[in-house]
Each structure stands twice: as C-alpha cells, then as structure tokens.
Amino acid sequence: QVQLVESGGGLVQPGGSLRLSCVASRSIFSIPAMLWYRQAPGKQREWVASISSSANRNYADSLEGRFTISRDNAKNTVYLQMSSLKPEDTAVYYCAADHFQGTTMTRTWGQGTQVTVSS
C-alpha cells in the first residue's frame, strides 16, 4: 500500500512557474510508474505526464514541452515542474502511483492540489 500527498499548488500569473511535489508514504524505488493528472472545472480528468522506475518520461502532447516530471527516490518524491503557465492550465492536479499489490497492478491517487493561473 502507498499513500500520496501533493503540495505546491497555488495562484500564479500567466507565464509564471510552479513546482508540484508528490510525497509517497513508502519507497517509490520499485513503483513501476508515477503519474500526474489534472482535472479542470467541468472537464474530465486528463493525463499530464508519467515517469517509470527507470526514469523514462512521457508527456501529453498538449503541454508543448512546458512541463517536466522528475523523481527523487531518496526522498520518495515525484515532482512536476510547470513553466510558461497559461490560464487553461488551471486545474486540480493529482499524483498517482501504479504499483503492485500482490500480483495485481493497482493505481493509488493523492488528494490533489489546486493550481490557478490568473492575472
């Protein structure tokens, strides 16, 4: 089992930057994938980025290279560095972990952190 706690959200002006953190309750070294999703008001939750245990990274095409996902296994933490933020990036950002419980792959979610991009 793993629990996830996100932080780092807030209000930022267009063009600004934020770094979100996701701290896990146990080692993430062997967790196959850590992910970030977001959900804007009135919209479905959408995948943003993911990073594997071997640090392979994947991003949603819509981000146009503005976000960077990283992981610090020593701190049990995954980060999402967001730059050149736009109002349309406003959403609740969720961290998730795809991990094994026994032989079953399970996805665990954090509680989310609000990001608001506005002048």
Secondary structure, DSSP 8 states (H G I E B T S, - for coil): ---EEEE--EEE-TT--EEEEEEESS--TT-SEEEEEEE-TTS--EEEEEEETT--EEE-GGGTT-EEEEEEGGGTEEEEEE-S--GGG-EEEEEEEEEEETTEEEEEE---EEEEE--
